[in-house]
Amino acid sequence: MGEENRMKRKRVGVSALLLALGLASGAAEAQKTYPPGVSDHEIKIGETMPYSRPASAYGTIGRSELAYFAMINAAGGVNGRKITLLTLDDALSPPKTVEQTRRLVEQDQVLLMFSTLGTPTSMSVHKYLNNAGVPQLFVASGATEWGDYAHFPWTMGWQPNYQTEAHVYAKYILEHMPNARIAVLYQDDDYGKDYLKGLRDGLGEAAEKMIVATASYETSDPTVDSQVVSLQSSGADIFFNGGTPKFGAQAIRKAYDIGWHPQQFLASVSTSIGAVLKPAGPEKAKGIISIAFVKDPTDPQWQNDKGYQDWLAFMKRWYPEGDLSDSFNVWGYSLGQLVVEVFRRCGDDLSRANVMKQAAHLDLELPMLLPGIRISTAPDDFRPIKQVRLQRFDGAHWVLFGDVIKG
C-alpha cells in the first residue's frame, strides 16, 4: 500500500512538473519579445507634422492618415493589430522636430517614425534615428538624402526626388524654350537648394546663360512679394516657383498682380488646388506647368475610376471635414496604404529590421497613383516613386500631357 502511494505521489509530481512547464511555456508564449511600440494588439508609430505656422497646409496629410488608420482599425487592423499613430506638431521647425521625435522614440516608445514632413525638419533627426536603429519610413520630402541606403539604412523616402523633378523641367525647357531666360525662387535650405541644383544640372552648360536671376526666402518671412518683384526686373520669361504652399500661392498671386506673365513652373509640393491654387486665385495660375504622380481629385477623368471612388467614400465617411480638392489628402491616404502593406507583409515579425526589409522589397500599385506609376523598392533602391507625368493647369483643373517619365 505504501509503495502504491509512493507511485501515486510520483505520478502527481511528474504531472505537476509537466503542468508547471506547460504554464511556463504558455507564459513565455504570452510574453513574446516585441520591439518598442508593438504588442499582441497594437502597432504604435510616430510622426511630426507642421500643424501650425507657415507650412500648416501640409497638416491635412497627418489628419488624413489618422482617418485612414481609424478605418483600418475598425475593420480589425493589420494581422489582428490596431495601428496607433502619435502625430505631433513641429511647426516645420527643426529644433521642435528634434524635441518631438526624441519624445516619441524615448518616452512614447514608437516602433518607427512615419511620413515626417519636411526636408530641414527630417534632416534634423536623420542621424539620430539611424544611430538608434529606428526606421524613418516614407519621409514626406523629395530630398536626395532619403535614397542614401548605404549610409542611412533606416531611412526611406516617398515622393520623387526634387533634383530629378527639376531635371524634368530643364529637359522640357531645353526642348521647347531653348533661348529662355529663367528666374528662380527657392527656399533657403536643403529643400530649395535641391531644386536649384537639379535645375542647373539639368540645363548643363546652358545653365550659366539661361538662369539670369535667383532669389531665396526663409520660412519665417511674412511674404515673398519683394523677391518676386526682384525676379521680374531680371526680364526673365520663365519663372521657377519653388515655394512651399503658403509662399507658392503668394508668388503666383504677386507675379500676376504686377503684370509679370512668364511661363511658370511650380514645385510639385505646391500643386494642391485646394491648398495653393484656390488661395492664389485659379485664374492667376492658368498655364502653370508642374509634375504629378497621384491622381488629382478634381480631375473629371477620374470620376468613374474605382481608386478615386474608394478614396471619395473614405473621405466622406472618415474625414468629412477634409477638402476634396486638396491632393494632400490623396497623399495621406496613399501613405497610409503603403505602410499598412509593409505591416501586412511583416506578419508577426515586427522587428525594426524586418520592417525595413519588407519596405525594401516592394513592387505594387496604389489606387490613387497615376496609371503607369508604381511603388518599387530594393535593398539598393530606397526611392519608392520614380516616375512622373507633366501637367498644365487650365484655370480649373490640372491637365496631364506627355508620357510617363522615369526619373
Beta strands, then each sheet from edge to edge (+ up, - down):
strand 1: 42-49
strand 2: 82-89
strand 3: 113-114
strand 4: 136-139
strand 5: 155-157
strand 6: 182-187
strand 7: 211-217
strand 8: 238-241
strand 9: 263-266
strand 10: 289-292
strand 11: 363-364
strand 12: 375-376
strand 13: 387-393
strand 14: 398-406
sheet 1: 1+ 2+
sheet 2: 3+ 4+ 5+
sheet 3: 7+ 6+ 8+ 9+
sheet 4: 10+ 13- 14+
sheet 5: 11+ 12-
end
